[in-house]
Amino acid sequence: MSDSIAPRKPPELTSSPAWQALTAHHQQIRGQHLRELFASDPGRGERLCAEAAGWYLDYSKQRITDDTLRLLLQLAQQCGMSEHIAAMFRGDAINTTEHRAALHTALRAPEGTQILVDRVDVVPEVHAVLRRMAAFADAVRSGQWRGHSGKRIRTVINIGIGGSDLGPVMAYEALRHYSQRDLQCRFVSNVDATALFEATRDLDAGETLFIVCSKTFTTLETLTNAHAARAWCVAQLGSDAAVAKHFVAVSTNAEGVARFGIAPEHKFGFWDWVGGRYSMDSAIGLSLMVAIGPVQFGEMLAGFHAMDEHFKSAPLAQNLPVLMGLLAVWNTNFLGTQTQAVLPYAQYLSRFPAYLQQLTMESNGKHMAPTGARVDYATSPIVWGEPGTNGQHSFYQLLHQGTPLVPCDFIGFCQTLNPLAADASGSDRQHNLRLRAEFAQGRDELDRQHQPDGERQQQHDRDRVGSDLAHLFDHGRQPDRLAATPTGNHEGERLAQQPRCIADRIDRCHGATPEPVQQSQRGVHHAARAAARSTKIGNTRSRRASSRTARTDSLGASRAKRPPFARAC
């Protein structure tokens, strides 16, 4: 533990002056519609945004004002947030229950960085493990590593649970585009025998490698599946000696690993200052490194580090993680929301909501303060979600017209990795237009034209906010004028004239000036009309917006030449 002075004990949260001020402020603005906030503050789309490390965060669709943000930042200051951030990066034992550091940031620190835990620099050891991982991954990817029968490895199966599964499977799916396609990765976590059976039923054991991930090598579910996989492998290959060529371990329990039959040189370690849910970029990510290769794994770590540095050094008012956390406090404790939908408009991020469930709810799912007192405030929303546009044909009806208040995080990319079609200049205009429409929540499923006139008018009255808030994704684009829908709502037209928007950023990253959208393009207009319906924006349903870097030839590291990808909520 560092000798640094521990952060000061924050006051009881709900009795603090900033919390009381937020309570009074909420009473003043609770009746304001988001449409009214935009009408009275045309520049909020330009002002309520932040950018860092390849991410662009648009939080103008939050039901907040400048006063809300000011008071939230005061709350952060009164709680000593800056001091707590510094304590984490110093390696202080901020995990007061187990008296440990929470130093996952050290896993992606560049070589030469000094990070002390109990006065020992941990960075050299981190990079020693990364080099061992790289050598192993290269051997498997090249075919140098051979199984017991001399065959090349074709399938890697990761056996773990919790953080030893959710992170690796999320990252593998997210980065599948960069994977070596003559290798496949599968993941087994459920102790139900069906999971392992389905993962292995079509495989040749001689071409299969298992990575058993368990810090203690005693996790019941993981070891149950590992022993079942061992029996399957030995039964096919006819010898216990096959285990040495078809199993490796990520663990700190050398004795347990050896008893299983795994050679010491095939054990990869990590440290007690790494929490399981944060361990994906340690040796727990070995299956991912095998899939995408050491170089691109390193680029991913560089991207993590870029955000770490931003979080560590940026002023609170421009700090993306801080802003998103404070908005969650506002939404859950003052607006009374209980859940948060995460809606990535990218198939590769299909497992991202599940990963965030653990990352958020296991971290913040507490009812006791560090002092041991029971808290009297909400510590976390329930996180859930599904990739768009699938969700639009599933649960978005509740977001559109239901009764619960549901903040929504929309995540989009300005460049697709797999364009369906490109124009003569090479620009994926189809993706550009589709993304803009998707963030506006897609076309109205029935185009409202199949409804009787009376019912259609009632529906129009309920959904009028959609025409007014077509700017959800496109609020600054005068060429398109998505808000200039056939509704004739002039307030919506005024809102559409704000100077900055995510769509503009997408067009700039493509280097294209979009063609005007014609009145006859009813699908796009209905997309505009649906803008706030989908997130209950008019009823304060929308949450954060952000964007990050995406690129078709590389991943992870934030670079100026990479266009930002958009996240809107």
SULGI-V777621 format. One line per field, one symbol per residue. ss: DSSP state (a for helix, b for strand, c for the rest). burial: 1 if it has 24 or more other ideal C-beta (glycine too) atoms within 12 Angstrom, else 0. A space follows every 50 residues. Layout:
ss=???
burial=???
This chain:
ss=ccccccccccccaaacaaaaaaaaaaaaaccccaaaaaaacccaaaacbb bbccbbbbcccccccaaaaaaaaaaaaaccaaaaaaaaaaccccbccccb cccaaaaacccccccbbccbbcaaaaaaaaaaaaaaaaaaaacccbcccc cbccbbbbbcccaaaaaaaaaaaacaaacccccbbbbbccccaaaaaaaa ccccaaabbbbbbccccccaaaaaaaaaaaaaaaaaaccaaaaaaabbbb cccaaaaaaacccaaabbcccccccaaaaaacaaaaaaaaaacaaaaaaa aaaaaaaaaaaaaccaaacaaaaaaaaaaaaaacccccbbbbbbccaaac caaaaaaaaaaaaacccbcccccbcccccccbbbbccccaaaaccaaaaa acccccbbbbbcccccccccccccccccaaaaaaaaaaaccccccccccc ccaaaaaaaaaaaaaaaaccaaaacccccccccccccccaaaaaaccccc caaaaaaaaacccccccccccaaaaaaaacccccccaaaccbbbbbbbbc cccccccccccccbbbbbc
burial=00000000010011000110111011001001111011101101100111 11111111111111100110111111111111111011111111100000 11111111110010111000011011101101110110111000101100 01111111111111111111111111111100111111100000110011 00101111111111111010111111111111110010000111111111 11100110011100011111111111111111111111111111011111 11111111111101011111111111111111111010111111110111 11111111111001000000000000111111111111101100011011 10011111111111111000000000111011111111111111100100 00000000110111111111111111110111111010101111111101 11111111110101001000001111111111111111111111111111 1001111100011111111
